[in-house]
Amino acid sequence: MPTAIAVTSPDLVLPPLDRQTPPAAVQPRSTLEQSLDELHTLIEQHGYVIALYTASGGDDAAVRRLHTARSVLESDRVALLGVDLPPLGLALLAQQLRQLSVCDVSPGVLASSARLLAHYIYAGALLGSVARLDRVPVPLTSHAKSWVPGAQFGVLAHPRPQLVRVGQEELPGPEFGTRMIVAAGQPPSDWVTATLAPAWRVQGVATVPLPEQSGRWWGTGRLVEFAAGLHDVAVLYQLVSSVRREVCHWCGLELIGDRCGFCAAPLPAPLERHPVPTARALPRGGTGP
């Protein structure tokens, strides 16, 4: 069975792109007892579980319950990964990990690849107001303009924060082929699908319901959230496979990057991994053994 991928809410589970992509689990559940039972079942069925959550502005109670459940189970087969992405970007990352989970990718590499894949996700929103936006730096002039009736702002939260006034500036996008996910709130607008998507030359657009956490994350319910990223499983696999693999010195799992996704142990410095042998000191006046 492939490694299980979990998210904290059902509205973060995107539809599979093909028949091979397994579904995502939802963790935690509404009570600690349910969370323990289902998390234990996931471990028994899949061997390892990777649970994703938004590092900031998400459901703090759910995150605490996740950590509590893993502590009670005393399992080293559950990776809890806080990712600095808005809700729809997190959902897209979970979808990518689900695609990779059926490939020849070990659980440790799959967990540590989340940081790598997140780097290639362009996540943002069309906002009707930036007055309460605190995830992206907002100039004072933009704050003032947000009170003007009809003002709209294109905001990119990841990978590089950017804010533009719609109709006056362009929002920079990826320089590689992507597929875009769009979730519309209120008021409805076609700027993302009619203007931004063609400008970014995306290879497809899919519309999904707006995640419940999005309004809190972006500081307003007047938004259209979007996320664009790699979608071809062959490209995702090639990207992850191109990175050198190491072995975690603490838990023994394979990893890529500089930190284990399961035990969070950092990768030792090169000299610590491969110490240089020191010459045996010679006796004073000696010339050899």
KASUL-V174700 format. One line per field, one symbol per residue. phi: phi as a letter, one per 30 degrees, with the letter a starting at -180 (. if undefined). psi: psi as a letter, one per 30 degrees, with the letter a starting at -180 (. if undefined). burial: 1 if it has 9 or more other C-alpha atoms within 8 Angstrom, else 0. A space follows every 10 residues. Layout:
BEGIN
phi: ???
psi: ???
burial: ???
END
This chain:
BEGIN
phi: .dedcbbdbd dccddddadd dddcdcbdcd bddddddddd dddddcibbc ccbddbicdd dddddddddd dddhcccccc cdcdbdeddd dddddddddd dccdbdeddd dddedddddc cccaaccdac dcdbcbebdd ddedddddei dbbcbccadb eabbddjcbc cdbdcbdbcc cbbccbddac eddccdeddd hdclbbcbdd edddeddcia cdabcbabad bddddddddd ddcdcbcddc ciddabicad dcciddddde dddbddecdd ddeeidbld
psi: klkkkklfkf ggjlkkflff jllkljklaf leeeeeeeee eeeeefelkj kklkfkgaje eeeeeeeeee eefhkggjkj jkkikleeee eeeeeeeeef fflikleeee effeeeeefg kjkaljkfkg egjgfkkjle eeeefffkkf kkkkkjfkfj kkklkkfelk jkalglklkk kkjkbklkkg eeefeeeeef hlglkkkllk kefeeeefgl filjklkklk fkfeeeeeee ffkkklkkfe fgllllagkk fefgklklle eeeikkkkkk kklkflfa.
burial: 0011111100 1111010000 1101011100 0101110011 0110011111 1111101110 0110111011 0000001111 1010111111 1111111111 1100101111 1111011101 1111111111 0010010100 0110011000 1111111110 1111110000 1000001111 1111100000 0110111100 0100100101 1011111111 1111111111 1010111001 0000100100 0011111011 1110101000 0000000000 010000000
END
